[in-house]
């Protein structure tokens, strides 16, 4: 892949993976190190809707939220040089994956359910895990989603027990 003057990729990087797999952290690292524009999909949707993800799910339902994700991905595809931290469910729609492929490279951050649980256990901003906060539930949902994450990704990186800068470096080498 072509790299820019700073070593940054000249297309978009889409980080996909389960909730708590480190997409936001790795995206921030990329943005800082390689001068890419950081896009946090959940945050962008919250700003545009003027309400939290939890409220969107509660008031308008999951399908409404999924439509917002699809529309946002289509808009993001019009620009380059962005590192995009995708919501954990964004790669479940084929249409979204096609959009990501058109816009750049898709990187799957693969993480064990136990690690995910440790990272998300005290958070309350993920409606799908509210009332389901345990390793078994996380494992089941992850197994259900895994084929789609793996089929979508051009690059897969195992993140357990690795440093943030190590993961960023690994992704850049693989791009
Ligand atoms: C979701 C993941 C969340 C957020 C929403 C749904 C999912 O994003 O988009 O709660 O379906 O996995 P993060 O992966 O950034 O937590």
Backbone and ligand atoms as CSV (ligand in chain L), in Angstrom:
chain,resi,resn,atom,element,x,y,z
A,1,UNK,N,N,0.828,-1.206,0.000
A,1,UNK,CA,C,0.000,0.000,0.000
A,1,UNK,C,C,0.859,1.251,0.000
A,2,UNK,N,N,0.388,2.265,-0.702
A,2,UNK,CA,C,1.084,3.553,-0.728
A,2,UNK,C,C,1.091,4.170,0.652
A,3,UNK,N,N,2.216,4.737,1.053
A,3,UNK,CA,C,2.263,5.441,2.333
A,3,UNK,C,C,2.554,6.917,2.056
A,4,UNK,N,N,1.988,7.774,2.872
A,4,UNK,CA,C,2.214,9.208,2.704
A,4,UNK,C,C,3.578,9.593,3.250
A,5,UNK,N,N,3.859,10.893,3.261
A,5,UNK,CA,C,5.158,11.396,3.699
A,5,UNK,C,C,5.499,10.974,5.128
A,6,UNK,N,N,4.494,10.898,5.981
A,6,UNK,CA,C,4.733,10.566,7.385
A,6,UNK,C,C,4.666,9.054,7.613
A,7,UNK,N,N,4.494,8.302,6.540
A,7,UNK,CA,C,4.345,6.848,6.700
A,7,UNK,C,C,2.899,6.450,6.866
A,8,UNK,N,N,2.012,7.436,6.822
A,8,UNK,CA,C,0.586,7.137,7.013
A,8,UNK,C,C,-0.025,6.613,5.719
A,9,UNK,N,N,-0.935,5.666,5.821
A,9,UNK,CA,C,-1.603,5.164,4.627
A,9,UNK,C,C,-2.411,6.285,3.968
A,10,UNK,N,N,-2.508,6.242,2.628
A,10,UNK,CA,C,-3.217,7.307,1.917
A,10,UNK,C,C,-4.686,6.957,1.673
A,11,UNK,N,N,-5.189,5.965,2.381
A,11,UNK,CA,C,-6.615,5.646,2.262
A,11,UNK,C,C,-7.192,5.655,3.689
A,12,UNK,N,N,-8.380,5.166,3.863
A,12,UNK,CA,C,-8.925,5.076,5.229
A,12,UNK,C,C,-8.565,3.731,5.852
A,13,UNK,N,N,-8.464,3.729,7.165
A,13,UNK,CA,C,-8.309,2.463,7.883
A,13,UNK,C,C,-9.558,2.288,8.735
A,14,UNK,N,N,-10.214,1.164,8.569
A,14,UNK,CA,C,-11.426,0.862,9.339
A,14,UNK,C,C,-11.074,-0.185,10.379
A,15,UNK,N,N,-11.181,0.173,11.635
A,15,UNK,CA,C,-10.909,-0.790,12.694
A,15,UNK,C,C,-12.223,-1.436,13.112
A,16,UNK,N,N,-12.272,-2.760,12.996
A,16,UNK,CA,C,-13.484,-3.477,13.392
A,16,UNK,C,C,-13.145,-4.473,14.493
A,17,UNK,N,N,-14.163,-4.926,15.198
A,17,UNK,CA,C,-13.949,-5.905,16.260
A,17,UNK,C,C,-14.986,-5.713,17.348
A,18,UNK,N,N,-14.974,-6.639,18.262
A,18,UNK,CA,C,-15.977,-6.639,19.325
A,18,UNK,C,C,-15.839,-5.396,20.213
A,19,UNK,N,N,-16.918,-5.076,20.917
A,19,UNK,CA,C,-16.871,-3.993,21.906
A,19,UNK,C,C,-15.698,-4.256,22.850
A,20,UNK,N,N,-14.924,-3.236,23.129
A,20,UNK,CA,C,-13.821,-3.394,24.078
A,20,UNK,C,C,-12.582,-4.054,23.489
A,21,UNK,N,N,-12.531,-4.181,22.167
A,21,UNK,CA,C,-11.343,-4.825,21.581
A,21,UNK,C,C,-10.190,-3.837,21.389
A,22,UNK,N,N,-10.422,-2.572,21.712
A,22,UNK,CA,C,-9.347,-1.578,21.664
A,22,UNK,C,C,-9.364,-0.701,20.416
A,23,UNK,N,N,-10.485,-0.711,19.676
A,23,UNK,CA,C,-10.560,0.062,18.423
A,23,UNK,C,C,-10.289,1.545,18.668
A,24,UNK,N,N,-10.921,2.099,19.700
A,24,UNK,CA,C,-10.772,3.543,19.955
A,24,UNK,C,C,-9.334,3.876,20.340
A,25,UNK,N,N,-8.746,3.054,21.171
A,25,UNK,CA,C,-7.377,3.310,21.638
A,25,UNK,C,C,-6.396,3.222,20.469
A,26,UNK,N,N,-6.541,2.197,19.656
A,26,UNK,CA,C,-5.632,2.029,18.517
A,26,UNK,C,C,-5.853,3.151,17.493
A,27,UNK,N,N,-7.103,3.542,17.315
A,27,UNK,CA,C,-7.394,4.631,16.371
A,27,UNK,C,C,-6.719,5.922,16.834
A,28,UNK,N,N,-6.770,6.195,18.134
A,28,UNK,CA,C,-6.117,7.414,18.655
A,28,UNK,C,C,-4.616,7.358,18.404
A,29,UNK,N,N,-4.034,6.186,18.605
A,29,UNK,CA,C,-2.603,6.005,18.391
A,29,UNK,C,C,-2.243,6.276,16.927
A,30,UNK,N,N,-3.020,5.735,16.003
A,30,UNK,CA,C,-2.788,5.963,14.578
A,30,UNK,C,C,-2.891,7.437,14.232
A,31,UNK,N,N,-3.931,8.059,14.763
A,31,UNK,CA,C,-4.159,9.471,14.448
A,31,UNK,C,C,-2.954,10.302,14.905
A,32,UNK,N,N,-2.489,10.005,16.104
A,32,UNK,CA,C,-1.367,10.760,16.674
A,32,UNK,C,C,-0.077,10.473,15.914
A,33,UNK,N,N,0.229,9.210,15.731
A,33,UNK,CA,C,1.518,8.825,15.137
A,33,UNK,C,C,1.629,9.139,13.657
A,34,UNK,N,N,0.516,9.006,12.942
A,34,UNK,CA,C,0.616,9.105,11.486
A,34,UNK,C,C,-0.191,10.263,10.918
A,35,UNK,N,N,-0.646,11.147,11.799
A,35,UNK,CA,C,-1.337,12.356,11.338
A,35,UNK,C,C,-2.636,12.064,10.600
A,36,UNK,N,N,-3.280,10.961,10.948
A,36,UNK,CA,C,-4.551,10.651,10.280
A,36,UNK,C,C,-5.705,11.308,11.044
A,37,UNK,N,N,-6.805,11.516,10.366
A,37,UNK,CA,C,-7.973,12.100,11.021
A,37,UNK,C,C,-8.715,11.006,11.782
A,38,UNK,N,N,-8.962,11.288,13.047
A,38,UNK,CA,C,-9.622,10.292,13.902
A,38,UNK,C,C,-11.145,10.406,13.792
A,39,UNK,N,N,-11.789,9.275,13.521
A,39,UNK,CA,C,-13.247,9.262,13.535
A,39,UNK,C,C,-13.718,8.144,14.452
A,40,UNK,N,N,-14.474,8.519,15.454
A,40,UNK,CA,C,-15.071,7.565,16.387
A,40,UNK,C,C,-16.542,7.490,16.003
A,41,UNK,N,N,-16.947,6.402,15.371
A,41,UNK,CA,C,-18.313,6.357,14.820
A,41,UNK,C,C,-19.387,6.598,15.882
A,42,UNK,N,N,-19.256,5.905,17.016
A,42,UNK,CA,C,-20.280,6.066,18.059
A,42,UNK,C,C,-20.399,7.520,18.510
A,43,UNK,N,N,-19.234,8.121,18.691
A,43,UNK,CA,C,-19.227,9.514,19.163
A,43,UNK,C,C,-19.855,10.442,18.121
A,44,UNK,N,N,-19.516,10.206,16.838
A,44,UNK,CA,C,-20.068,11.028,15.766
A,44,UNK,C,C,-21.598,10.891,15.725
A,45,UNK,N,N,-22.066,9.657,15.891
A,45,UNK,CA,C,-23.518,9.431,15.866
A,45,UNK,C,C,-24.176,10.122,17.065
A,46,UNK,N,N,-23.546,10.031,18.213
A,46,UNK,CA,C,-24.117,10.691,19.403
A,46,UNK,C,C,-24.198,12.199,19.199
A,47,UNK,N,N,-23.128,12.773,18.628
A,47,UNK,CA,C,-23.123,14.229,18.396
A,47,UNK,C,C,-24.226,14.612,17.411
A,48,UNK,N,N,-24.324,13.861,16.333
A,48,UNK,CA,C,-25.297,14.221,15.294
A,48,UNK,C,C,-26.733,14.028,15.771
A,49,UNK,N,N,-26.953,13.030,16.610
A,49,UNK,CA,C,-28.306,12.747,17.114
A,49,UNK,C,C,-28.643,13.563,18.363
A,50,UNK,N,N,-27.595,14.080,19.020
A,50,UNK,CA,C,-27.805,14.835,20.257
A,50,UNK,C,C,-28.294,13.952,21.410
A,51,UNK,N,N,-27.950,12.683,21.383
A,51,UNK,CA,C,-28.289,11.774,22.483
A,51,UNK,C,C,-27.320,10.593,22.478
A,52,UNK,N,N,-27.248,9.925,23.606
A,52,UNK,CA,C,-26.283,8.836,23.736
A,52,UNK,C,C,-26.741,7.598,22.966
A,53,UNK,N,N,-25.789,6.677,22.741
A,53,UNK,CA,C,-26.116,5.412,22.061
A,53,UNK,C,C,-27.197,4.677,22.863
A,54,UNK,N,N,-27.056,4.673,24.178
A,54,UNK,CA,C,-28.043,3.978,25.020
A,54,UNK,C,C,-29.433,4.565,24.800
A,55,UNK,N,N,-29.524,5.881,24.717
A,55,UNK,CA,C,-30.839,6.507,24.495
A,55,UNK,C,C,-31.366,6.215,23.092
A,56,UNK,N,N,-30.478,6.208,22.115
A,56,UNK,CA,C,-30.926,5.905,20.737
A,56,UNK,C,C,-31.540,4.500,20.700
A,57,UNK,N,N,-30.845,3.535,21.320
A,57,UNK,CA,C,-31.368,2.159,21.362
A,57,UNK,C,C,-32.718,2.129,22.086
A,58,UNK,N,N,-32.783,2.798,23.235
A,58,UNK,CA,C,-33.997,2.730,24.058
A,58,UNK,C,C,-35.176,3.443,23.390
A,59,UNK,N,N,-34.908,4.590,22.781
A,59,UNK,CA,C,-36.006,5.400,22.247
A,59,UNK,C,C,-36.376,5.057,20.795
A,60,UNK,N,N,-35.362,4.681,20.004
A,60,UNK,CA,C,-35.637,4.484,18.570
A,60,UNK,C,C,-35.367,3.059,18.091
A,61,UNK,N,N,-34.727,2.249,18.934
A,61,UNK,CA,C,-34.500,0.845,18.576
A,61,UNK,C,C,-33.181,0.607,17.866
A,62,UNK,N,N,-32.754,-0.654,17.872
A,62,UNK,CA,C,-31.445,-1.007,17.287
A,62,UNK,C,C,-31.418,-0.792,15.774
A,63,UNK,N,N,-32.509,-1.125,15.070
A,63,UNK,CA,C,-32.507,-0.983,13.608
A,63,UNK,C,C,-32.244,0.465,13.186
A,64,UNK,N,N,-32.854,1.383,13.914
A,64,UNK,CA,C,-32.653,2.806,13.636
A,64,UNK,C,C,-31.164,3.149,13.762
A,65,UNK,N,N,-30.556,2.656,14.853
A,65,UNK,CA,C,-29.124,2.893,15.073
A,65,UNK,C,C,-28.295,2.298,13.930
A,66,UNK,N,N,-28.647,1.087,13.493
A,66,UNK,CA,C,-27.888,0.426,12.418
A,66,UNK,C,C,-27.974,1.224,11.111
A,67,UNK,N,N,-29.120,1.850,10.880
A,67,UNK,CA,C,-29.263,2.705,9.693
A,67,UNK,C,C,-28.348,3.912,9.793
A,68,UNK,N,N,-28.257,4.468,10.999
A,68,UNK,CA,C,-27.376,5.624,11.195
A,68,UNK,C,C,-25.932,5.227,10.888
A,69,UNK,N,N,-25.540,4.031,11.332
A,69,UNK,CA,C,-24.180,3.545,11.065
A,69,UNK,C,C,-23.936,3.444,9.551
A,70,UNK,N,N,-24.899,2.855,8.854
A,70,UNK,CA,C,-24.744,2.659,7.408
A,70,UNK,C,C,-24.624,4.006,6.693
A,71,UNK,N,N,-25.479,4.965,7.087
A,71,UNK,CA,C,-25.436,6.280,6.437
A,71,UNK,C,C,-24.123,6.996,6.739
A,72,UNK,N,N,-23.653,6.869,7.979
A,72,UNK,CA,C,-22.401,7.533,8.352
A,72,UNK,C,C,-21.238,6.934,7.559
A,73,UNK,N,N,-21.188,5.620,7.442
A,73,UNK,CA,C,-20.095,4.983,6.689
A,73,UNK,C,C,-20.081,5.458,5.241
A,74,UNK,N,N,-21.250,5.637,4.657
A,74,UNK,CA,C,-21.317,6.115,3.274
A,74,UNK,C,C,-20.721,7.514,3.176
A,75,UNK,N,N,-20.998,8.359,4.150
A,75,UNK,CA,C,-20.450,9.726,4.119
A,75,UNK,C,C,-18.939,9.715,4.345
A,76,UNK,N,N,-18.502,8.860,5.265
A,76,UNK,CA,C,-17.071,8.818,5.579
A,76,UNK,C,C,-16.249,8.360,4.379
A,77,UNK,N,N,-16.859,7.525,3.549
A,77,UNK,CA,C,-16.166,7.004,2.373
A,77,UNK,C,C,-15.791,8.078,1.367
A,78,UNK,N,N,-16.362,9.264,1.514
A,78,UNK,CA,C,-16.061,10.343,0.568
A,78,UNK,C,C,-14.713,11.002,0.852
A,79,UNK,N,N,-14.143,10.730,2.036
A,79,UNK,CA,C,-12.852,11.342,2.387
A,79,UNK,C,C,-11.789,10.264,2.589
A,80,UNK,N,N,-10.536,10.696,2.535
A,80,UNK,CA,C,-9.427,9.749,2.740
A,80,UNK,C,C,-8.573,10.185,3.936
A,81,UNK,N,N,-7.648,9.342,4.337
A,81,UNK,CA,C,-6.718,9.702,5.409
A,81,UNK,C,C,-7.330,9.651,6.795
A,82,UNK,N,N,-8.412,8.913,6.924
A,82,UNK,CA,C,-9.072,8.811,8.227
A,82,UNK,C,C,-8.821,7.436,8.849
A,83,UNK,N,N,-8.667,7.415,10.160
A,83,UNK,CA,C,-8.679,6.133,10.859
A,83,UNK,C,C,-10.012,6.086,11.598
A,84,UNK,N,N,-10.795,5.077,11.267
A,84,UNK,CA,C,-12.185,5.041,11.727
A,84,UNK,C,C,-12.399,3.901,12.703
A,85,UNK,N,N,-12.743,4.262,13.926
A,85,UNK,CA,C,-13.071,3.262,14.934
A,85,UNK,C,C,-14.561,2.939,14.773
A,86,UNK,N,N,-14.832,1.762,14.219
A,86,UNK,CA,C,-16.218,1.388,13.899
A,86,UNK,C,C,-16.918,0.812,15.128
A,87,UNK,N,N,-18.219,1.021,15.209
A,87,UNK,CA,C,-18.988,0.364,16.265
A,87,UNK,C,C,-18.851,-1.150,16.096
A,88,UNK,N,N,-18.928,-1.879,17.201
A,88,UNK,CA,C,-18.697,-3.325,17.173
A,88,UNK,C,C,-19.623,-4.108,16.253
A,89,UNK,N,N,-20.776,-3.530,15.901
A,89,UNK,CA,C,-21.714,-4.258,15.050
A,89,UNK,C,C,-21.665,-3.810,13.594
A,90,UNK,N,N,-20.829,-2.823,13.294
A,90,UNK,CA,C,-20.844,-2.220,11.951
A,90,UNK,C,C,-20.490,-3.220,10.845
A,91,UNK,N,N,-19.638,-4.179,11.158
A,91,UNK,CA,C,-19.212,-5.129,10.116
A,91,UNK,C,C,-20.221,-6.264,9.913
A,92,UNK,N,N,-21.336,-6.213,10.627
A,92,UNK,CA,C,-22.332,-7.282,10.481
A,92,UNK,C,C,-23.179,-7.109,9.228
A,93,UNK,N,N,-23.216,-5.889,8.687
A,93,UNK,CA,C,-23.980,-5.653,7.457
A,93,UNK,C,C,-23.056,-5.700,6.255
A,94,UNK,N,N,-23.422,-6.514,5.295
A,94,UNK,CA,C,-22.613,-6.673,4.076
A,94,UNK,C,C,-22.406,-5.330,3.367
A,95,UNK,N,N,-23.491,-4.546,3.330
A,95,UNK,CA,C,-23.444,-3.222,2.702
A,95,UNK,C,C,-22.351,-2.344,3.341
A,96,UNK,N,N,-22.247,-2.416,4.651
A,96,UNK,CA,C,-21.234,-1.617,5.358
A,96,UNK,C,C,-19.826,-2.093,4.997
A,97,UNK,N,N,-19.683,-3.405,4.925
A,97,UNK,CA,C,-18.363,-3.963,4.605
A,97,UNK,C,C,-17.950,-3.532,3.193
A,98,UNK,N,N,-18.900,-3.544,2.262
A,98,UNK,CA,C,-18.590,-3.115,0.888
A,98,UNK,C,C,-18.119,-1.659,0.877
A,99,UNK,N,N,-18.813,-0.854,1.679
A,99,UNK,CA,C,-18.459,0.567,1.777
A,99,UNK,C,C,-17.035,0.733,2.336
A,100,UNK,N,N,-16.720,-0.048,3.362
A,100,UNK,CA,C,-15.379,0.016,3.972
A,100,UNK,C,C,-14.320,-0.418,2.963
A,101,UNK,N,N,-14.613,-1.475,2.208
A,101,UNK,CA,C,-13.660,-1.967,1.192
A,101,UNK,C,C,-13.368,-0.884,0.162
A,102,UNK,N,N,-14.437,-0.173,-0.232
A,102,UNK,CA,C,-14.252,0.898,-1.216
A,102,UNK,C,C,-13.384,2.013,-0.654
A,103,UNK,N,N,-13.533,2.261,0.666
A,103,UNK,CA,C,-12.847,3.412,1.264
A,103,UNK,C,C,-11.425,3.137,1.712
A,104,UNK,N,N,-11.062,1.881,1.881
A,104,UNK,CA,C,-9.705,1.624,2.371
A,104,UNK,C,C,-9.498,0.207,2.855
A,105,UNK,N,N,-8.771,0.082,3.959
A,105,UNK,CA,C,-8.409,-1.237,4.472
A,105,UNK,C,C,-9.164,-1.535,5.771
A,106,UNK,N,N,-9.570,-2.786,5.915
A,106,UNK,CA,C,-10.327,-3.199,7.098
A,106,UNK,C,C,-9.425,-4.041,7.993
A,107,UNK,N,N,-9.305,-3.611,9.225
A,107,UNK,CA,C,-8.428,-4.297,10.183
A,107,UNK,C,C,-9.276,-4.827,11.338
A,108,UNK,N,N,-9.182,-6.112,11.572
A,108,UNK,CA,C,-9.946,-6.753,12.654
A,108,UNK,C,C,-9.051,-6.906,13.884
A,109,UNK,N,N,-9.467,-6.298,14.976
A,109,UNK,CA,C,-8.754,-6.466,16.245
A,109,UNK,C,C,-9.401,-7.632,16.986
A,110,UNK,N,N,-8.669,-8.732,17.061
A,110,UNK,CA,C,-9.219,-9.953,17.659
A,110,UNK,C,C,-8.757,-10.056,19.112
A,111,UNK,N,N,-9.726,-10.250,19.982
A,111,UNK,CA,C,-9.441,-10.214,21.422
A,111,UNK,C,C,-10.234,-11.310,22.121
A,112,UNK,N,N,-9.644,-11.918,23.149
A,112,UNK,CA,C,-10.342,-12.997,23.865
A,112,UNK,C,C,-11.483,-12.444,24.727
A,113,UNK,N,N,-12.553,-13.217,24.891
A,113,UNK,CA,C,-13.703,-12.756,25.692
A,113,UNK,C,C,-13.319,-12.358,27.116
A,114,UNK,N,N,-12.370,-13.064,27.703
A,114,UNK,CA,C,-11.958,-12.745,29.086
A,114,UNK,C,C,-11.351,-11.345,29.151
A,115,UNK,N,N,-10.550,-11.017,28.132
A,115,UNK,CA,C,-9.918,-9.684,28.083
A,115,UNK,C,C,-10.990,-8.621,27.878
A,116,UNK,N,N,-11.932,-8.911,26.980
A,116,UNK,CA,C,-13.024,-7.965,26.717
A,116,UNK,C,C,-13.772,-7.688,28.014
A,117,UNK,N,N,-14.123,-8.759,28.698
A,117,UNK,CA,C,-14.898,-8.616,29.929
A,117,UNK,C,C,-14.173,-7.698,30.924
A,118,UNK,N,N,-12.892,-7.922,31.106
A,118,UNK,CA,C,-12.128,-7.094,32.048
A,118,UNK,C,C,-12.183,-5.621,31.651
A,119,UNK,N,N,-12.206,-5.360,30.365
A,119,UNK,CA,C,-12.205,-3.962,29.900
A,119,UNK,C,C,-13.569,-3.290,30.003
A,120,UNK,N,N,-14.629,-4.066,29.825
A,120,UNK,CA,C,-15.948,-3.417,29.728
A,120,UNK,C,C,-16.826,-3.606,30.965
A,121,UNK,N,N,-16.363,-4.403,31.929
A,121,UNK,CA,C,-17.263,-4.834,33.014
A,121,UNK,C,C,-17.875,-3.680,33.820
A,122,UNK,N,N,-17.179,-2.554,33.909
A,122,UNK,CA,C,-17.740,-1.455,34.705
A,122,UNK,C,C,-18.407,-0.372,33.861
A,123,UNK,N,N,-18.545,-0.613,32.563
A,123,UNK,CA,C,-19.126,0.440,31.722
A,123,UNK,C,C,-20.631,0.228,31.573
A,124,UNK,N,N,-21.325,1.325,31.297
A,124,UNK,CA,C,-22.787,1.248,31.144
A,124,UNK,C,C,-23.257,1.966,29.894
A,125,UNK,N,N,-22.375,2.052,28.904
A,125,UNK,CA,C,-22.755,2.775,27.689
A,125,UNK,C,C,-22.928,1.841,26.494
A,126,UNK,N,N,-23.041,0.536,26.759
A,126,UNK,CA,C,-23.223,-0.419,25.660
A,126,UNK,C,C,-24.496,-1.218,25.898
A,127,UNK,N,N,-25.578,-0.779,25.245
A,127,UNK,CA,C,-26.888,-1.386,25.512
A,127,UNK,C,C,-26.922,-2.904,25.337
A,128,UNK,N,N,-26.134,-3.436,24.388
A,128,UNK,CA,C,-26.186,-4.889,24.156
A,128,UNK,C,C,-25.615,-5.681,25.330
A,129,UNK,N,N,-24.797,-5.034,26.137
A,129,UNK,CA,C,-24.192,-5.752,27.270
A,129,UNK,C,C,-24.891,-5.458,28.596
A,130,UNK,N,N,-25.796,-4.501,28.572
A,130,UNK,CA,C,-26.531,-4.169,29.812
A,130,UNK,C,C,-27.350,-5.396,30.230
A,131,UNK,N,N,-27.145,-5.852,31.431
A,131,UNK,CA,C,-27.870,-7.037,31.893
A,131,UNK,C,C,-27.254,-8.349,31.389
A,132,UNK,N,N,-26.228,-8.244,30.568
A,132,UNK,CA,C,-25.558,-9.445,30.026
A,132,UNK,C,C,-24.061,-9.384,30.284
A,133,UNK,N,N,-23.684,-8.705,31.343
A,133,UNK,CA,C,-22.260,-8.447,31.548
A,133,UNK,C,C,-21.580,-9.658,32.173
A,134,UNK,N,N,-21.249,-10.627,31.334
A,134,UNK,CA,C,-20.481,-11.791,31.816
A,134,UNK,C,C,-19.728,-12.420,30.640
A,135,UNK,N,N,-18.679,-13.174,30.989
A,135,UNK,CA,C,-17.785,-13.719,29.957
A,135,UNK,C,C,-18.549,-14.642,29.011
A,136,UNK,N,N,-19.469,-15.436,29.543
A,136,UNK,CA,C,-20.181,-16.405,28.708
A,136,UNK,C,C,-21.003,-15.715,27.612
A,137,UNK,N,N,-21.704,-14.662,28.002
A,137,UNK,CA,C,-22.515,-13.938,27.009
A,137,UNK,C,C,-21.608,-13.321,25.938
A,138,UNK,N,N,-20.524,-12.710,26.410
A,138,UNK,CA,C,-19.576,-12.078,25.483
A,138,UNK,C,C,-19.025,-13.136,24.518
A,139,UNK,N,N,-18.667,-14.310,25.055
A,139,UNK,CA,C,-18.128,-15.381,24.211
A,139,UNK,C,C,-19.149,-15.804,23.133
A,140,UNK,N,N,-20.409,-15.952,23.558
A,140,UNK,CA,C,-21.438,-16.404,22.616
A,140,UNK,C,C,-21.673,-15.396,21.494
A,141,UNK,N,N,-21.809,-14.120,21.893
A,141,UNK,CA,C,-22.050,-13.090,20.876
A,141,UNK,C,C,-20.836,-12.977,19.944
A,142,UNK,N,N,-19.664,-13.092,20.530
A,142,UNK,CA,C,-18.444,-12.993,19.737
A,142,UNK,C,C,-18.362,-14.147,18.733
A,143,UNK,N,N,-18.683,-15.351,19.167
A,143,UNK,CA,C,-18.633,-16.513,18.267
A,143,UNK,C,C,-19.620,-16.352,17.114
A,144,UNK,N,N,-20.772,-15.773,17.451
A,144,UNK,CA,C,-21.783,-15.540,16.424
A,144,UNK,C,C,-21.269,-14.540,15.371
A,145,UNK,N,N,-20.517,-13.567,15.852
A,145,UNK,CA,C,-20.054,-12.511,14.950
A,145,UNK,C,C,-18.742,-12.832,14.248
A,146,UNK,N,N,-17.971,-13.708,14.842
A,146,UNK,CA,C,-16.605,-13.950,14.354
A,146,UNK,C,C,-16.516,-14.192,12.838
A,147,UNK,N,N,-17.384,-15.054,12.243
A,147,UNK,CA,C,-17.247,-15.293,10.805
A,147,UNK,C,C,-17.349,-14.011,9.982
A,148,UNK,N,N,-18.201,-13.106,10.427
A,148,UNK,CA,C,-18.363,-11.857,9.659
A,148,UNK,C,C,-17.145,-10.947,9.827
A,149,UNK,N,N,-16.646,-10.879,11.055
A,149,UNK,CA,C,-15.431,-10.066,11.266
A,149,UNK,C,C,-14.303,-10.617,10.400
A,150,UNK,N,N,-14.143,-11.941,10.433
A,150,UNK,CA,C,-13.012,-12.541,9.721
A,150,UNK,C,C,-13.162,-12.415,8.203
A,151,UNK,N,N,-14.399,-12.554,7.730
A,151,UNK,CA,C,-14.609,-12.444,6.277
A,151,UNK,C,C,-14.403,-11.006,5.805
A,152,UNK,N,N,-14.737,-10.049,6.664
A,152,UNK,CA,C,-14.618,-8.639,6.267
A,152,UNK,C,C,-13.162,-8.180,6.241
A,153,UNK,N,N,-12.358,-8.711,7.161
A,153,UNK,CA,C,-11.025,-8.144,7.396
A,153,UNK,C,C,-10.005,-8.503,6.328
A,154,UNK,N,N,-9.202,-7.523,5.978
A,154,UNK,CA,C,-8.046,-7.802,5.124
A,154,UNK,C,C,-6.828,-8.076,5.997
A,155,UNK,N,N,-6.883,-7.566,7.207
A,155,UNK,CA,C,-5.797,-7.778,8.164
A,155,UNK,C,C,-6.420,-8.131,9.514
A,156,UNK,N,N,-5.886,-9.158,10.165
A,156,UNK,CA,C,-6.363,-9.517,11.504
A,156,UNK,C,C,-5.185,-9.454,12.470
A,157,UNK,N,N,-5.391,-8.785,13.587
A,157,UNK,CA,C,-4.321,-8.668,14.579
A,157,UNK,C,C,-4.847,-9.151,15.927
A,158,UNK,N,N,-4.134,-10.080,16.536
A,158,UNK,CA,C,-4.482,-10.506,17.897
A,158,UNK,C,C,-3.949,-9.473,18.861
A,159,UNK,N,N,-4.803,-9.013,19.748
A,159,UNK,CA,C,-4.394,-7.867,20.580
A,159,UNK,C,C,-4.094,-8.231,22.033
A,160,UNK,N,N,-4.481,-9.448,22.466
A,160,UNK,CA,C,-4.266,-9.800,23.873
A,160,UNK,C,C,-2.785,-9.678,24.241
A,161,UNK,N,N,-2.562,-9.087,25.385
A,161,UNK,CA,C,-1.208,-8.971,25.949
A,161,UNK,C,C,-0.207,-8.244,25.053
A,162,UNK,N,N,-0.695,-7.379,24.173
A,162,UNK,CA,C,0.231,-6.593,23.342
A,162,UNK,C,C,0.089,-5.121,23.692
A,163,UNK,N,N,1.174,-4.364,23.498
A,163,UNK,CA,C,1.105,-2.929,23.799
A,163,UNK,C,C,0.396,-2.207,22.650
A,164,UNK,N,N,-0.100,-1.016,22.958
A,164,UNK,CA,C,-0.804,-0.229,21.940
A,164,UNK,C,C,0.132,0.112,20.779
A,165,UNK,N,N,1.349,0.582,21.122
A,165,UNK,CA,C,2.253,0.963,20.033
A,165,UNK,C,C,2.678,-0.275,19.234
A,166,UNK,N,N,2.794,-1.414,19.921
A,166,UNK,CA,C,3.134,-2.658,19.224
A,166,UNK,C,C,2.056,-3.037,18.218
A,167,UNK,N,N,0.805,-2.893,18.630
A,167,UNK,CA,C,-0.314,-3.237,17.735
A,167,UNK,C,C,-0.343,-2.279,16.538
A,168,UNK,N,N,-0.165,-0.988,16.815
A,168,UNK,CA,C,-0.156,0.017,15.728
A,168,UNK,C,C,0.944,-0.303,14.722
A,169,UNK,N,N,2.132,-0.606,15.238
A,169,UNK,CA,C,3.267,-0.923,14.368
A,169,UNK,C,C,2.978,-2.162,13.531
A,170,UNK,N,N,2.387,-3.162,14.170
A,170,UNK,CA,C,2.071,-4.415,13.464
A,170,UNK,C,C,1.097,-4.138,12.312
A,171,UNK,N,N,0.085,-3.325,12.599
A,171,UNK,CA,C,-0.913,-3.022,11.556
A,171,UNK,C,C,-0.227,-2.301,10.389
A,172,UNK,N,N,0.592,-1.326,10.714
A,172,UNK,CA,C,1.230,-0.543,9.647
A,172,UNK,C,C,2.136,-1.422,8.785
A,173,UNK,N,N,2.839,-2.352,9.414
A,173,UNK,CA,C,3.702,-3.257,8.639
A,173,UNK,C,C,2.879,-4.127,7.686
A,174,UNK,N,N,1.683,-4.518,8.174
A,174,UNK,CA,C,0.857,-5.435,7.393
A,174,UNK,C,C,0.070,-4.742,6.273
A,175,UNK,N,N,-0.047,-3.420,6.391
A,175,UNK,CA,C,-0.883,-2.710,5.395
A,175,UNK,C,C,-0.243,-2.730,3.992
L,1,LIG,C1,C,-22.191,-2.218,19.408
L,1,LIG,C2,C,-20.981,-1.686,19.770
L,1,LIG,C3,C,-20.835,-0.330,20.315
L,1,LIG,C4,C,-21.985,0.562,19.827
L,1,LIG,C5,C,-23.298,-0.074,20.122
L,1,LIG,C6,C,-23.444,-1.438,19.469
L,1,LIG,C7,C,-22.246,-3.606,18.887
L,1,LIG,O1,O,-19.593,0.242,19.888
L,1,LIG,O2,O,-21.862,0.831,18.468
L,1,LIG,O3,O,-23.432,-0.171,21.514
L,1,LIG,O4,O,-23.255,-4.008,18.291
L,1,LIG,O5,O,-21.242,-4.344,19.062
L,1,LIG,P1,P,-18.152,-0.163,20.490
L,1,LIG,O6,O,-17.708,-1.402,19.781
L,1,LIG,O7,O,-17.299,1.008,20.143
L,1,LIG,O8,O,-18.317,-0.349,21.960
